[in-house]
Amino acid sequence: MPQTLPRGVMLNAYPDSIGATFADTVKMLKRTEFKDTFSLFYILPTFFHSDLDRGFSVIDYDINEELVQPEDLAALDELGIQMKLDLVLNHLSVRSPQFVDLMRHGADSEYADFFIDWDEFWKDHGVVCDDGHVVPDKECLDKQFMRKPELPIMKLRFPNGQIKTYWNTFYKKVEFEEIDVSELEAIEGIDVNRARELQHKICIVLEENGMLSAEDLAEFSGNNERIQQKLLNVVCKKRDFLGQMDLNARSEKVWDFYADTLKKLAGYGARIIRLDAFAYLHKQPCEANFFNRPGTWDYLEQVRQLADQYGLIVFPEIHAEYGAGIHEEIAAKGYPIYDFFFPGLVIHALEHSDNRALLRWIADIRSKGLQTINMLGCHDGIPILDLRGKEIDGETYSGLLDDASIDTIVDLILQRGGLTKELYDADGNKIDYYQVNATFFSALGEDEQKLRLARAIQMFMPGLPEVWYLDLFAGTNDYAAAKRGHTASHKEINRTTFRIADIEHGLTQTVVLDQLELIRLRNTSPAFDGDMEIIDTEPYQLHIVWRNCDDVLALKADLRNHHFGIFAIEGDDEKPLLTFAREN
C-alpha cells in the first residue's frame, strides 16, 4: 500500500541554524512574513545527542535539550507545522550506550552482536593481513561500494588488551595526545635516549597513519613482545576516537532498538521519518554492501511495519545513478523518494536555456506515479552522481543528462567556488564525483533572478517541496567554515549559522520576500491539489499549469532572460498574480 505524503511546503534546517537554539527558529516562523508559508519542518539530527558528521553520528535519540526544548515542539505544533526527523539505520556513534557497554564488557556485553565485527564477518572470505585484520578476497572486495579510499574499518582495543576490528562505512576521527618521554622511560629496557627517539618516531607514525601497525611495534620494540605490549598500552591511553559504527541488522537487539526509536520519534510529533543510509544496512559476504537485494527490501519492509504502528511515513534516502533505476524500484514498493535529480536539472535549464531534460524528468514522475520530495539545496551538496547513466550487465542505461553536460555543470559550480566530494573503488581509485558542495545561490552565480525562477519552478514541480533555510535567504558559499578542518568540512560551505540580525536583514531583501510569496502560494493554493499540465513551448520557455476545478494557476517563464510570471486563469482570462523581470 503506497504511503501518501502530506501537502504543503517543508522547511529544512538544523535546530541551531538560526540564532542559538531552535526557539529562535520558532520565533522566526511566528513572524508575519512567514504566515502560511510552511506546513512541515525537516529538523536535522543535531535534534538528538550526537558527536560527529553534524548530527548523523547519533549517540541516542533523546532530545538534545541544549538546542531543543519540548515547548519548542509544542509551539511548532500550534503553528500547524508537522515534523520530519531522521532515523540513521546503518550506524550509531562509538559514544552510544550500546557501544560504550560493548567496550566495557567485551564478549560479556549484552550488545556483543549489536555492531559488525569485521573479522568475524569476513573470516571465511578473506585472509588476515600483517596488521591483524581480515582483507576480503578480491572478488568480494570488488563488489563493495566505498565512501572513502581505505577499507571501511576501525580498530579498537578492549580493556583486556584484545584488539578487534569493526565495520565503519562512514566517518571516523582518531586523535592522540602527545606522549611524554617519561612514560616511555618507565618501560623496563628503554633508557632516556631510546625514549626520546621512540617519542619522535611514534609521533611521526601516528600523525601520518593514525595508528601503529604490527610492523611499527615490532621495529620500535626490537621484536620484544613485552616491550611491544607496554608501548601499545602507552599509546592507547593517549588515544581519543569518534566514529559511526555499522549496526548488525542480524541482531534482534538492533530491531528492538529500531522499534523503541520509532516510538520515541512519533512521541515527539514526527510525521515523516527519513531513513538515512538505509542502503548500506543489509550486508552479506561476497555480495554488494550497497542496496543488496533482496535483503534491503526485507529490512525496509520490517522498518515500515514498525513505523505503521505509529502512523509514520518512512522515507528511504538514497543516492544512485538515474540509469540504475533504483529510484523507480523504491517507488514501486510504495515509498516516497528524494528527488536528487532536480537541482542539477534546474541549473542545466537556467544556464543553457533548455527545458528538455527537466521536462523529461517531470514526464517520468507523472507517468510512473512517483511520489517525490524535491529540493534545490540541502545540508549536503548538489547531487551529481544521480544524473548519470549506468552500465548494467553490459547494457548501458542513459542518464537524465549526458556525461559532457554533467561535467559542464560541475566545472561551472567549481568555477563559482564549489568544492567536490568523490567516490572510490575498492583499490582506492577515484571513480566519480558524488556531489558538489556549494550553496544553490552561489552555484547560480549569485544571480537573484535565477534564484527566484529556480524557486518558482520548484513550487510548480510535482511532489513535496523542501526548502533549505540558506537558499531562502540567498546564502553564499561560506569558505571560512569550509576551511576550519572539521570532519566533512567541505559540507560546511553550505551550513552557515544565521544570527538574529542576519534574519532581520534578510527579511528586508526583495529576493527573500519574493521567495516567501512563491512558497506561500504553493502552501495554500488548492490548485496544487489538482492535476498538472505541461504546455508545449520552445525549449527556451517553460509553461506549467496546475488545475483543480475552478482553481487554476500557470507558470510562464523565459529561460533565456529568466523573466517569469504566475497567473490565475479564469476561463479565457489570465490574471497576473506575480511577475518577475530583471532590473535594467
TORVEX-545842 format. One record per residue: x, y, z of N, C-alpha, C in turn. Coordinates in steps of 0.02 Angstrom, whole numbers, plus 50000, padded with zeros to 5 digits. Layout:
N
XYZXYZXYZ ...
END
This chain:
584
500434994050000500005000050000500455006250000 500405010449948500835016449946500705021150004 501235024150029501175029250081501075035950048 500635039950075500455046350044500785052150083 501165056150047501485061950078500975067250093 501065070950148500625076650161500735082250110 500285086950106500345092550060500715098350094 500885103350054501195109350081501925109950062 502275114350098502985115550086503355114250152 503955111450146504355109450203504985113850209 505105116450269505725119950284506235114850306 506875116150295507415111550314507975115650346 508175113550407508715117150442508935112950501 509515114750529509735111950593509365115750649 509335112750709509005116250764509325122950780 509975123550765510335129750781510565133350718 510235132250661510415135850600510255143250606 509755144850647509525151750654509555153650727 509975158550743510065160450813510475155250850 510325154450915510715149950957510375143250968 509715143150971509345136950983508725136750939 508375131150941507785130250900507235135250917 507235137750978506745142750998506785148950952 507385150650929507465156450885507145155050816 507195148850793506865147050730506115147450737 505855145150793505125145350804504895152650806 505285157050838505105164150839505085167050768 505565164950726505565167250657504925165050621 504725158850632504135156150597503485159450621 503505162650679502915166150704502845173150674 503345175450638503325182150609502805182350553 502545188350541502025189050490502295187250421 502945188350408503225186750342503175179250327 503135175050380503115167850371502415164950377 501915169150384501235166650391501045162450330 500805156350342500545151750290501085149450241 501715149950259502235147950211502415140450217 502465137850277502705131050286502205126850325 502115120650302501685115850336502095110350370 502725109750352503155104550379503855107350392 504225103850434504905105850450505335099550458 505845099050415506335093650422506895096350467 506915093950529507415096150577507985091050577 508575093350561509155088750554509375086050622 509765080450622509825076450683510275078950739 510515085150736510775087850799510195089150847 509585088050823508985087550865509105082350921 509515077250906509675071950954510375072950982 510575068751028511265068851053511705065651000 512225069150978512665066650926513365069650935 513855067150897514535069350910514965070350847 514705068850787515125069050728514665069750668 514945072050612514555072350549513935076550557 513985081850594513435086750604512765083250618 512785078550665512155075450688512055068350666 512375066250612512225059650585512615054050618 513015055750669513315050750713512935051350779 512385047750783511915048450839512165044450900 512175047750958512325044351021511695041051047 511155044851051510505042151067509975046751038 509345044451036508815048251005508395052151055 508685053751113508375058451159508465065451131 508015069951150508055076951128508685080151156 509065083451113509645087251134509405093851163 509325094051229509005099851260509465105951264 510085105151241510495111151233510235115351174 509895112051126509655115551067508895115651062 508565110551086507845109751076507505108451143 506945111951154506545110851214505855108151194 505535104051236504865101551219504375107151203 504435112851236503965118351221504055121151151 504665120451123504775122551053504365118151006 504345111651020503965107050978503215108350985 503005110051046502295111651057502115118051017 502565122951017502435129150979502405127750904 502835123250880502825121350810502155118250792 501915113950836501265110750825500695115850824 500735120850867500225126150868500215130050803 500785130550770500835133950705500575129650648 500385123450664500145118950612500705115950570 501315115650598501895113150561502085106250587 502065101250543502245094450560502995093450551 503255088050581503975086950580504185080950538 504755081550508505115075950479505775075250517 505935069250540506535067850577506905061950546 507525061050568507955055750541507975049650587 508005043850556508235037750589508825035250547 509425035450577510025033350541510085025750549 509865022050498509805014850504510475011250509 510975013650474511585009750465512065010050524 512055015350564512585016050613512395020150674 512795019450726512745023450787513455025650806 513485030650849514125033150873514465028250919 515135028550921515515024650970515355026851041 515045032751048514855035151115514135033251133 513815029451090513145027051106513175022451167 512635021951205512635017451263512805010251244 512585008251185512695001351163513445000051151 513785004751118514495003651103514915004451166 514725009151208515095010051272515055003651313 514465000551315514394994351352514814988751321 514824988551255515234983551220515974984451237 516214990651237516914992051251517084990251324 516604991251368516724989951439516724982451455 516254978751425516154971851444516374966751392 516554968951331516784964451280516274959051263 516504952851261516074947251243515504946151292 515574948851353515044948151403514504953551398 514594958351352514104963751344513464961051314 512894963751336512264961851305512214964351233 512684968751214512704971451146513294968551106 513504962651125514094959551093513994958651018 513374957550996513254956550924512874962450893 512874968250927512484974050904512824977550845 513494977250843513894980350790514254974850750 514504976550692514784971450647515524970450660 515694964650685516384962550693516654960850623 517084965150597517334964450529517674957750516 518104955850562518484949550552518024943450555 517544943650599517064938050604516644937650541 516444943550516516024943850456516374940850395 517034942350388517404940450328517844934250338 517804930950395518304925850411518354920250360 517794918650327517804913150277517894915750206 518014922250199518054925250132518624930150126 519174928750161519744933250158520334930350195 520864934250198521474932150233521684937550282 522014935450336522254940150386522894943450361 522904950050361523494953650337523984954650394 524554957950379525074958950430524834963250488 524344967750475524094972050528523564968650571 523414962250556523004958350600522264957950584 522024961750533521324961350515521244957550449 520644955350436520504951550376520424956250317 520744954550262520634957950199520204953350155 519614955550135519174951150095519504949050029 519314943150005519544940849940519364946049886 519774946449834519684951649783518994951549752 518734945549737518074945249705517524947949750 517634947449816517154950349864517264957849871 517904959749876518064966749886517844971049827 517884968349767517694972149707516944973849706 516554970349745515824971649747515644977049798 516144979249837516004984049890515994991149864 515504995049887515425002049869515735006249925 516285009549911516675012949963516505020349968 516465022950029516375030050041517045033550055 517575029750058518235032550071518755027850040 519365030250030519845026349990520155020450026 520035019450091520315013650125519755008950146 519945003250175519434998550199518995002050252 518345000450252517885003750299517915000450369 518475001450403518574998050467518825002950519 518725000950582519015004650639519244999450690 519884999850709520164995150758520104998050828 519894993750875519794995950943520124991050992 520384993851045520724989851096520274989451157 520114983351178519684982251235520094982351300 519774983251358520144983651421520594977651435 520404971751410520814965751421521404965251374 521494970551332522064970751285521894968051216 521314964851209521124962151143520974967751094 521214966951033521084971850980520584968650931 520034972350918519534969850871519404975250818 519184972950761519064977350704518314977450689 518034983550684517314984250671517194987850605 516614986350576516424989350511516234996550523 516535001050484516455008350492516405011350422 515795011350394515695013550325515845021050316 515635024950365515665032250356516235035350396 516095040550433516635044550462516945041350524 517585042750533517915041350596518435046850608 518595047750670519075053050688519485050350746 520135049650736520585047050788521115052250803 521185053950866521685058850886522095056050944 522725058350949523175056151003523445062251040 523435061751106523785066851145524535065551140 524925070651153525655069851148525905065051202 526335060451182526625055651229527225058851264 527235058451331527775061151370528365056251372 528965058751366529565054551366529595050251429 529375053051485529405049451549528985043051548 528435043151509528015037151503528375031551467 528805033351421529185028251385529795025951426 530095030751463530655028951507530455023951560 529815024151580529575019751634529545012451612 529595011251546529595004351521530275001251531 530294995651566530924992351580531264990351514 531914992151508532284990551448532354996451400 532035002251417532085008251374532415013751415 533005016151392533335021551428533095028251401 533365033651429533115040351413533235042051340 533815040351313533945041951242533485038051196 533395031551211532935027551171532215030051177 532025032451236531355035051247531235041251204 531725045651200531655051751159531595049951085 532005045051064531995042850994531305039850978 531065035651023530405032551012529845037651012 529875042451057529355047651059529305051150991 529875052750962529885056250898529605051750842 529825045450840529605040950788528865039350792 528635038050854527925036450864527495042450843 527715048350861527335054450843527255054950768 527785053750730527765054150657527285049050628 527335042850652526905037450625526175038850640 526025041050701525335042450718525055048250677 525465053250665525245058950626525105056950554 525525052550527525455050550457524925045250446 524875040350492524445034550481523855034050529 523875037850583523315037550631523325031350674 523835027050669523875020950709524575018150702 524745013550748525365009750742525205002850713 525575000950661525474994350632525884989150671 525764982750655526144977450687526884978150670 527044980250610527744981250590528064986850630 527684992350641527944997850681528124995550751 527654991850782527764989550850528364984850855 528414980550805528984975950805529644979750800 529654984750757530274988750748530434992650812 529934995950841530065000250899530244996150961 530024989850964530144985751023530734981051015 531034981250955531564976450941531314969350943 530684968450924530364961850923530284958750993 530344963051043530234960851112529494961551127 529144955951137528414956151145528204959851208 528604959251262528424962651324528454970251314 529004972751282529064979951269528524982151220 528394977951171527884979551122527214980751156 527024976451203526394977151239526384983551281 526954984951313526984991051353526914997351310 527244997351252527195003051206526465004051184 526144998451170525454998751148525005001651202 525134999651264524745002251321524815009851327 525435012251319525555019451324525185023251269 525235020751207524925024151151524155024051157 523875018351177523145017751182522855022351234 523225023651288522985028251339522925035351313 523305036851260523305043551231522805044351174 522445039051160522005038951100521295041151118 521035045651078520335047651083520035046651013 519445043651010519175042250944518425043350941 518195045050882517485045550866517375041350803 516775039050795516625035250734515895033150732 515675031750671514995029350659515045021850646 514855017850693514955010750689514335007350661 514445003150609513894999950574513534994950620 512864995050615512454990650656512374983850622 512324978750662512234971950638511484970450637 511184971150579510454970350573510244963050580 510714958450589510534951550604510384950550678 510524955750717510424955350789509714957550808 509384953550849508714955350873508744961850914 509294962950948509374969050988509324975250944 509594974950883509564980650838508834982150819 508444977050807507744978150787507324980550846 507504978350907507174981150966507334988650972 507954990350956508164997350958507785001450907 507714998950846507325002550795506605003650819 506304998450846505604999050869505535004350923 505995004250972505975009251026506085016350998 506535016950950506685023550922506095026350883 505775022350842505195024650804504635026950851 504535023250904504035025250954504215032050984 504855032950998505095039251027504995045050979 505165044050914505095049350865504365051350855 503925046350854503215047850849502975051850909 503265050250968503085054051028503285061351025 503805062950986504005069950979503525073650932 503115069850895502645073050848502855072350776 503345067950761503565067150692503015064050649 503005066050586502535063150537502905058950485 503495061450464503895058050413504575056250444 504815050050431505465047950454505905046450394 506445050350389506935049250335507405043750358 507465038450319507905032850335508585034150304 509015037050344509685038850319510115032550313 510505032250259511005026950248510695019950250 510055019250233509725012750237510025007750187 510275010250130510505005650077511145001950097 511485004050151512085000650173511934995550228 511314995150252511164991150311511244983650299 510964981150244510994973950232511674972050202 512034967950239512694965850218512724958250218 513044955450167513114948250158513794946950126 514174942250153514844940950124514814939650049 515284942850014515354941949941514754944449902 514344948749932513814952249896513934959749905 513614963749863513694971049868513464973349937 513824978249965513634981050029513174987050021 512974988549959512534994249946511914991749909 511344992649938510704990649909510714983349888 510914979149934510934971949924510214969449918 510064965949863509384963249854509404955649861 508894952549890508264955549915508304957949987 508894957150018508944958750089508734965750107 508914970650065508734977650080507974978350082 507634975150035506894975550034506604972450097 506884966850119506634963550179506704968150240 507284971350245507394975850301506924981950299 506844984750238506394990550231505684988750252 505464982850232504784980750250504714979950326 505234977350358505214976750431505164983650464 505564988450439505534995250467504844998250456 504584997250396503935000150379503384997350424 503404990950438502904987950482502944990850553 503564992050576503644995250641503365002350640 503515006050586503295013050581502535013550575 502225008750541501495008850533501135008750600 501445005850650501125005650716501025012550746 501425017350721501395024150749501165029250697 500905026850641500655031450589501195035550555 501795032750553502365036350524502465034550450 502635039450409502835038350340503585037450340 503825031750315504545030650311504785032250240 505365035250238505575038450176506315036650163 506445031450123507145029350112507535034650072 508135036150097508565041150064509135037450030 509225038849964509745035249928510005039649871 510665039249860510975042249800511175036549754 510945036749693511145031849642511015034849573 511375032349523511295034849456510575033749431 510325038749394509665038049363509635031649321 510165030249285510175024349241510125017749279 510295017849344510235011649384509505010049399 509065015049397508345013849407508155012249478 508605013349527508435011649596507865015849623 507835022249601507285026549624506605023649603 506575020649545505945017649522505785011249562 506295007449579506185001449620505885003349687 506165008549718505925010649784505205013149778 505075017249728504395019949719503895014349705 504105009249667503655003749651503454999749713 503865000149765503694996849828503245001149873 503055007049848502585011249885502905016449929 503555017749920503905022749961503975029349923 503945034949958504145041349926504895041249914 505135045349868505845045749853506085052949855 506725053849870507025060449864507175061949791 506995067749769507135069849700507825073149698 508345068949698509025071449694509215073349622 508775072249575508915074049505508755081449492 508285084049530508005090649516508515096349519 508955096749570509405102649574509845103449512 510155097949489510585098349430510205100049367 509595097449362509185098849303508975106149301 508845109149358508675116249359509275120449339 509865118849365510465122549345510565122049270 510495116049244510585114949171510075119149132 509445119049153508925122749117509065130249117 509275132849175509375140049181510015142349146 510535138149146511165140149116511175139049040 510755134449015510765132848943510115134648908 509655137848944509015139848915508675133948880 508645128448915508405122248884507985118248933 507345117348917506885114048963506855106448955 507185103648905507035096848884507205091448936 507785091948967507965086949018507505087349078 507345093449099506885094449155506195091549139 505945092849079505285090349060505275082749054 505835079949033505875072649030505785069649100 506105072849149506045070349218505335071349244 505025077149231504335078249252503875072949221 503995071249158503585066149125503675059349160 504285057849181504415051749220504005051649284 504045056949321503685057349385502945056049375 502665059249324501945058749313501735052049285 502095049549236501895043249204502005037249249 502505037649294502665031949337502375032649407 502015038149418501685039049483502175039649541 502745042949530503245043649582503035048949633 503085047249697502995052249750503675054949769 503785061349762504445064249772504445069749825 505015070449857505175076449896505755079649858 505665085849836506185089149797506485094949835 507075096849813507415102549845507885105649794 508115111749809508645114849770509305113549807 509365116249868509945114849909509735110749970 510235108150006510095104250066510725104250110 510715100450165511285100350210511895097050179 511805093050127512355090150090512495094550029 512775091649977512945095549918512415095149864 512585097849807512165097449748512325090849713 511825086249707511975079549682512205079749609 512685075449595512955074849527512895067649502 513105062849545513085055849527512385053849502 511875056449534511185054449520510965055649448 511255060549415511045062349347511315057549294 511795053449312512155049649262511795043249241 512025040549184511805034049161512175028549198 512035022249180512335016649214512385010749167 512965007349170513035001149132512884995249178 512414991049159512214985349199512234979149155 512634974249175512694967949138512814969149063 513264973849048513454975248979512974979648941 512424981648972511944985948938511954992848970 511974998148928512015004948952511315008148956 511165010849016510535014249027510685021749034 510365025748995510535032848991510355036549055 510705042249065510545046649120510055052049099 509905056549145509465062149128509845067449089 510505067549098510945071749057511525067449034 511825069148978512425065448957513015067648999 513555063648997514125065049041514445071849027 514465073848964514765080348947514375086048979 513705085548978513295090849009513375090949084 513435085049114513535084649186514215087649205 514725085949167515395088649181515405096249173 515015098849127514975106049118514665109349180 514145106149208513845108849270514345108749327 514705103149334515205102649387515735108149380 515995108849319516515113949307516255120949323 515625122249305515335128849317515285130249392 515035125349430514965126349503515645127049535 516135123249512516815123849539517115130649524 516985133249464517225139949446516905145249492 516305143749516515945148449559516085147049633 516595142949647516825142149715516625135749750 516305131049714516095124849745516675120149760 516545115249803517025110049822516735103249803 517165098249795516915091749771516975086249823 516525081449816516545075249855516605069649804 517095065149816517235059949766517095052949795 516995048149750516905041149767517515037149747 517595031249778518185027249765517995019949753 518415016349715518315009249709518695005749765 518664999049766518964995249820519724996049824 520034998149769520764999149769520965006249786 520465010349804520605017249823520645022049766 520445020049706520465024449648519825028549644 519895035049628519305039349620518905037049559 518255036249568517845033849512517335038949489 517155043849529516645048549506516575054249556 516285059649532516055064849579515395062449608 515335063149673514725061349708514245067349711 514525072949729514135079149734514615085049733 514345090949723514735097049729514455101049787 514895103149832514675106849890514705114349876 514105117449879514035124649867513325126449888 513215132749904512525134949911512215135149842 511565134249838511255134349772511295141249741 511265146349782511325153249757512015154349726 512535152149760513205152849731513295148649669 512985142749668513015138449608512695141849548 512215146349561511895150149507512265156649491 512865157349517513245163449505513005169249546 512635167749601512365172849646511935177849607 511525175049563511065178849521510365178449552 510115183949578509475183849614508885181949570 508895184049507508335182449463508315174849448 508905171949439508935164749429508665161049491 508845163549551508605160349612507845160749617 507565166549600506825167249601506505162149554 506775161649493506475157149444506565149849465 507155148249493507255141449518506745139749571 506615144449616506115143249669505415142549639 505255146549590504595146149558504515139249524 505035136949489504995130349457504885125049510 505255125549566505175120649620504455120649646 504165126549654503485126849681502975124149632 503145123649568502685120949518502845113749500 503335110749534503505103749522503005099149557 502895093149530502515088249569502925086149629 502585083849681502935081549742502905086649798 503265085349850503285089549910503915093849909 503865100449903504465104649901504785105549970 505445104749973505825105750035506305111650023 506315116350070506695122550061507245123050113 507865123050090508445123950134508465131250156 508515132250222508475139050250508975143850218 509565141350201510095145650174509915148150104 509585143850064509355145949998508825151350004 508385150450052507845155350062508125162350073 508685162650108508985169150123509565170850075 509575167450017510085168749966510785168449995 510915163050033511565162250065512115160750014 512705163350027513285162249983513775157350015 514235154949975514725149949999515105152550060 515125148350112515465150050174516155146850174 516645150350145517315147450137517675146850204 517535151350250517865151050316517665144650352 517025142950350516785136850383517095130650350 517145130850284517415125150247518155123950262 518515129150285519225128550297519395126950370 518895126250411519035125350482519305118350499 519235113650452519565107250460519175102050498 518535103150511518135098050544518005092250496 517775086550523517605080950480517085083050429 517195081350366516735083250311516645090750309 517185094550321517125101850325516915104950259 517035101250202516825103950138516075105350137 515685101550176514965102550178514765108950215 515205111250259515035117150298515005123450255 515215122950193515155128650146514425130750137 513965126050152513255127250141512855126350206 513165127950262512825126950326512915132850374 512975138750346513085144750386512545145550440 512755147150500512275148750553512115156150551 511465157650546511245164650543511115167350613 511355173350624511165176950685510465179850676 510165181850730509505185050726509555191250683 510125194850688510215200950647510225199150573 510505193350555510515191250485509815190050459 509395187150502508695185950482508325192550474 508435197050520508105203750515508305207150450 508955206850434509195209950373508905206350312 508915199650314508665195750257507945197350240 507545198550291506835199850280506695206950254 507225210650243507155217050208507345216350134 507595210450115507845209350047507285206850001 507235209749943506705208049896506735200649876 507335198049865507405191149842507145186249894 507195187949958506935183750011506175184150014 505915190250013505185191250017504835188249956 505155188749898504855185849838504805178249844 505325175149870505305167849879504755165849929 504675169749982504145168350030503455168749998 503365173549952502725174049916502595167849874 503115165449839503055159449798502905153349841 503235152949898503135147249944502425147449972 502205153449992501525154150019500995152049968 501105153749906500635151849854500585144349848 501155140949847501155133649842500835130449905 500975133349962500755130450025499995131050035 499685135950003498985137450018498505136449960 498735136749897498265136549841497985129549829 497325128849824497015122349809497215119749739 497455124149696497625122049628498135116349630 498595116449679499125111349681498885104649708 498245104249727497945097749744497625094549683 497685097849626497365095349566497855091949518 497755093249454498155090049402498645094949370 499205092249349499735096249318499715095249242 499835100749207499865100349134500475104149109 500845101149063501415104449032501185106948963 501235113348952501045116348888501645116148841 501525114048779502055113648729502345120548714 503005121148718503335127548704503995126248668 504335131648651505025131048629505455128848688 506045125748675506465123448730506685129048778 506705135248754506925140648797506365143448841 505775140448836505205142648876504985137048923 504595138948973504305134049019503605136449036 503115131949027502415133849039502085127949075 501945128749139501655123449181500995125949210 500485121749207499825123549233499615118349285 499335120849341499005116549391498265118249392 497845113149388497115114349383496745109849433 496345113049475495925109449523495235112849522 494785110149481494115113149470494205120349447 493965125149486493995132149464494655135549484 495065132149521495715135049542496245132849492 496495137749453496975136249401497555141249405 498155138749410498755142949412499235140949357 499575145849327500055144449274500705148149287 501255144549274501925147549274502155148149201 502345154249182502625155349115503315158549124 503815155149095504495157649106504885157649040 505345162449035505825162848980506505160949009 506775155348988507405152849016508015156548990 507915161048941508485164848915508635170848959 508135174748976508235180649018507985179749089 507645173949102507405172049168506825176249192 506495179749146505865183149163505325177749172 504875178849219504325174049226503735177349262 503175174149255502575176549289502145170649310 501725171849361501235166949384500555170149376 500105166249346499455168949326498895164549354 498355167849376497735164349392497295164349329 497055158449310496665157849248495935156649265 495505160949238494785160249245494475160149176 494285154249154494035153549086494575155349036 494435160348994494935162548945495355168348970 495225170549031495585176349059496175174149102 496725177949095497315176949136497415183049180 497465181849245497585187349291498285186649321 498735191449309499405190949337499385191349413 499685186449446499735186549519500425188949541 500945186149509501625188049525502015188249460 502385193649448502815194049389503505196449411 504015193449381504695194949400505125195649338 505445201349331505885202649274506535205649301 507055204949262507695207849281507635215449281 507975218549330508015225749330508515228049277 508355233349242508815235849190509425239149223 
END
